[in-house]
Amino acid sequence: MVTTTGISDRYRIETKQLDMPPRLLLGPGPANVNPRVLSAMSISPVGHLDPTYLALMDEIRDLLRYAWQTENELTISVSGTGTAAMEATLANAVEPGDVVLVGVKGYFGNRLVDMAGRYGGDVRTMTKPWGQVFSLEEIKTNLENHKPAILALVHAETSTGACQPLEGVADLCHQHGCLLIVDTVTSLGGVPLYIDEWGIDLAYSCSQKGLGCPPGASPFTMSSRAVEKLNNRPKPVPNWYLDMTLLAKYWGEQRVYHHTAPINSNYALRESLRIVAEEGLEQRWNRHQQNAEMLWSGLAELGLSCHVDREHRLPTLTTVRIPDGVDGKAIARKLLTEYNIEIAGGLGELGGKVWRIGLMGYNSRPENVLLLLDALEKVIK
Ligand SMILES: *Cc1c(COP(=O)(O)O)cnc(C)c1O
């Protein structure tokens, strides 16, 4: 028999009612959220097999197809953040022994290398200095040298602020019998992106960057070419939670229970995608471009320079070189504590060298650009 001494107050802690500061999130994500999204998120959850929830899932799939410009049947939201959707992509695409070529030109390229290796891929890399992108010619040469089953590229490298051009890449891949995976985490909802027209086979994203939604449910899409590879696997996908052959039965007509979906995160995702559709993709992409250009010229007026060539600069994330003799961390700290504005420092190779400024989704607005430039000028002086 177990004897206890009863409930101990040792484990009791004193807490106050939640009160978070009103930050302006101008870093690499999360970004601030349209109040409409927060309000959708606070609606009471229904069951994950409730007919009204199943109808909402179908709406998410249609709204995602619009945002991504795709007809892919297997277009869903993965439960978890962008990294879960990234893991889902690799788990379902990579079979042990597949040659997987990864374009590494920043932090997230390295994460793809790590994950593809864990799923048994024979991983090869092509690299570029952080802040640059691959030319079509370089991609062609590497496809010819490595003859991969899969090429994985990051469209919008959030660690560097560079946008990888994708037109023509899939044609090369498909000529070589290779599938194309694209990380669209910082491009979906902010940067021109055409899944079908560009021939992308698998793509994933997140909710808290260009879509302007809290983190939690992450877009995923897969072409029929990729589904065919999946269906021909001799062994099951080695990740049960993210196995698309199982998830497709929950998101498809069979509605087979798999796991309890994060209901409220999907309420939020639906609302943020509705906002994307209402605004219109072209309008939204233009808005991101215009506000980024306003930021870039304001930075130039402050004597600051951007790390990425103008031609390949992302509108959703700008890397700014920290001038010699300036303590980058101290400036970011001051912006946060004195102005409630969050920006980020550099990652990896760019650590200590750049600030990262995000203008994503709901946050991509002229008044935010002005607030930041004004605060930055004051703290740098
Ligand atoms: C943020 C990010 C991820 C990871 O997404 P999380 O939502 O943080 O898990 C992956 N790739 C890129 C390019 C990102 O910017």
The ligand as a Gaussian input file, in Angstrom:
#p B3LYP/6-31G(d) Opt

LIG

0 1
 C       10.403000      30.251000     -39.190000
 C       10.932000      29.359000     -40.236000
 C       10.847000      27.962000     -40.151000
 C       10.359000      27.271000     -38.904000
 O        9.049000      27.570000     -38.593000
 P        8.537000      27.540000     -37.056000
 O        7.127000      28.013000     -37.205000
 O        9.424000      28.460000     -36.297000
 O        8.621000      26.142000     -36.581000
 C       11.277000      27.196000     -41.213000
 N       11.782000      27.769000     -42.325000
 C       11.900000      29.108000     -42.452000
 C       12.454000      29.687000     -43.700000
 C       11.483000      29.936000     -41.402000
 O       11.605000      31.265000     -41.515000

